[in-house]
């Protein structure tokens, strides 16, 4: 290995370590902000949660508002990107709906803290970040709207939008109703998944 290769490996290892630490901070932030609200969390709390000093958090984020922005913009981008992908991969509108429902249930059961943060602390973002999140959310809704309209050609776009929002409300309700910030245990998660899936498909699939 040349000196150049060794230096590149060192940089790569350092960059990987930094990225892992950044993700640890984000994961801890989701739990803490879901539990306390943004106003109740300090950078020192985030540092303590991942085993570093408060000032060390500044190497990754300028302030706690920047942490919140990355959390909420990031999860909105994730939903849009992966929601669009499961629809593209589906062979029929019905399969697309089922895949979207399954995808969103996975999100709601594995990311309950982010659902609570989104519902309570979105207003804490600055105007530009809030606009970005809202845009991404609207685009994700439209993914559902297109699938619902493909499944039922008689359904208006506005009615499809109402159905989509109602579906989100039901699928995202579990963290709020139970106060959860952590994923459910496996057995309970599977039971909840089954109930949510049956309920969502019954509400969103057109009656014939």
C-alpha positions in Angstrom: 0.0 0.0 0.0 1.4 3.4 -1.0 1.5 6.4 1.4 -1.3 7.9 -0.8 -3.5 4.8 -0.4 -2.9 4.8 3.4 -3.8 8.5 3.7 -7.0 7.8 1.6 -7.9 4.9 3.9 -7.4 7.1 6.9 -9.6 9.8 5.5 -12.2 7.2 4.6 -12.2 5.7 8.1 -12.4 9.2 9.6 -15.3 10.2 7.4 -17.1 7.0 8.1 -16.6 7.5 11.9 -17.9 11.1 11.6 -20.9 9.9 9.6 -21.7 7.2 12.2 -21.4 9.7 15.1 -23.7 12.2 13.2 -26.3 9.4 12.8 -26.0 8.5 16.5 -26.7 12.1 17.4 -29.8 12.2 15.1 -31.1 9.0 16.5 -30.7 10.3 20.1 -32.2 13.6 19.1 -35.4 11.9 17.7 -35.9 10.1 21.1 -35.2 13.1 23.3 -37.2 15.6 21.2 -40.1 13.2 21.0 -40.0 12.9 24.8 -39.3 16.5 25.9 -40.0 18.7 22.9 -37.3 20.8 21.2 -37.4 23.4 23.9 -36.6 20.8 26.5 -33.5 19.5 24.8 -30.0 21.0 24.9 -27.0 20.1 22.8 -25.4 19.0 26.0 -28.2 16.4 26.4 -27.5 15.1 22.8 -23.8 14.8 23.6 -24.4 12.9 26.8 -26.8 10.5 25.0 -24.0 9.5 22.6 -21.1 9.7 25.0 -19.5 12.9 23.9 -19.3 16.4 25.4 -21.8 19.1 24.5 -19.3 21.2 22.6 -18.3 18.2 20.5 -21.8 18.2 19.1 -20.9 21.5 17.4 -18.6 19.6 15.1 -21.6 18.1 13.6 -24.5 20.6 14.0 -24.5 24.3 14.5 -27.5 24.2 17.0 -30.4 22.0 18.0 -32.6 23.6 15.3 -30.2 22.3 12.7 -30.6 18.8 14.2 -34.4 19.1 14.0 -34.2 20.3 10.4 -32.1 17.3 9.4 -34.5 15.0 11.1 -37.6 16.3 9.5 -36.3 17.1 6.1 -34.5 13.7 6.1 -37.6 11.6 6.9 -39.7 13.6 4.5 -37.2 12.8 1.7 -37.1 9.2 2.8 -40.9 8.8 2.6 -41.1 10.4 -0.9 -38.2 8.5 -2.4 -39.1 5.1 -1.1 -42.8 5.5 -1.4 -42.3 6.4 -5.1 -40.0 3.4 -5.5 -42.5 0.9 -4.2 -45.2 2.2 -6.5 -42.9 2.1 -9.5 -42.1 -1.6 -8.7 -45.7 -2.6 -8.3 -47.4 -4.4 -11.3 -50.9 -3.2 -10.7 -52.7 -0.4 -8.9 -53.9 -2.7 -6.2 -50.4 -4.0 -5.6 -49.2 -0.5 -5.5 -51.7 0.4 -2.8 -50.8 -2.6 -0.8 -47.1 -1.9 -1.1 -47.6 1.8 -0.1 -49.7 0.7 3.0 -47.0 -1.8 4.0 -44.3 0.7 3.5 -46.0 3.4 5.6 -46.8 0.9 8.3 -43.1 0.0 8.5 -42.4 3.7 8.9 -45.0 4.3 11.6 -43.9 1.2 13.6 -40.2 1.7 13.4 -40.0 5.5 13.6 -42.6 6.5 16.2 -40.3 9.1 17.7 -40.1 11.0 14.4 -43.9 11.0 14.0 -44.2 12.6 17.4 -41.5 15.1 16.6 -43.1 16.0 13.3 -46.5 16.5 14.9 -45.3 18.7 17.7 -42.1 20.5 16.6 -42.5 21.2 12.8 -43.3 24.8 13.7 -39.9 25.2 15.4 -38.2 25.0 12.0 -37.3 28.2 10.2 -39.6 29.2 7.3 -37.3 27.8 4.6 -36.9 24.4 6.2 -40.6 24.3 7.0 -41.4 25.0 3.4 -39.1 22.3 2.3 -40.8 19.7 4.6 -44.2 20.8 3.5 -43.3 20.5 -0.2 -41.9 17.0 0.3 -45.0 16.0 2.3 -47.3 17.2 -0.5 -45.4 15.3 -3.1 -45.7 12.2 -1.0 -49.4 12.7 -0.6 -49.6 13.0 -4.4 -48.0 9.5 -4.8 -50.9 8.1 -2.9 -53.4 10.2 -4.8 -52.2 8.9 -8.1 -52.4 5.3 -6.9 -55.9 5.8 -5.5 -57.1 7.4 -8.8 -55.5 4.6 -10.8 -57.4 2.1 -8.6 -60.7 3.9 -8.9 -61.1 6.0 -12.1 -64.3 7.5 -10.8 -62.6 9.0 -7.8 -61.8 12.7 -8.0 -58.4 14.0 -7.2 -59.8 16.0 -4.2 -61.6 12.9 -2.8 -58.4 10.9 -3.3 -56.5 13.5 -1.3 -59.0 13.4 1.5 -58.7 9.6 1.6 -54.9 9.7 1.6 -54.8 12.1 4.5 -57.3 10.1 6.5 -55.2 7.0 5.9 -52.1 8.8 7.2 -54.0 9.9 10.2 -54.9 6.3 11.1 -51.5 4.8 10.3 -49.6 7.5 12.2 -51.9 7.4 15.2 -50.3 4.6 17.3 -47.3 6.7 18.6 -49.7 9.4 19.7 -52.3 7.2 21.3 -49.8 5.1 23.2 -47.1 7.8 23.9 -44.5 5.6 22.3 -41.1 6.9 21.1 -39.5 3.5 20.6 -40.5 0.6 18.2 -42.9 -2.0 19.5 -41.7 -5.4 20.6 -41.9 -8.0 17.7 -45.0 -9.8 18.7 -47.0 -6.7 19.5 -45.7 -5.0 16.4 -46.9 -7.8 14.2 -50.4 -7.7 15.8 -50.5 -3.9 15.3 -49.3 -4.3 11.7 -52.0 -6.7 10.9 -54.8 -4.5 12.4 -53.4 -1.3 10.6 -53.1 -3.1 7.3 -56.6 -4.5 7.4 -58.1 -1.2 8.4 -56.2 0.9 5.8 -56.9 -1.4 2.9 -60.6 -1.7 3.8 -60.8 2.2 3.9 -58.7 2.8 0.8 -59.8 0.0 -1.6 -62.9 1.0 -3.6 -66.0 -1.1 -3.0 -67.3 -2.9 -6.1 
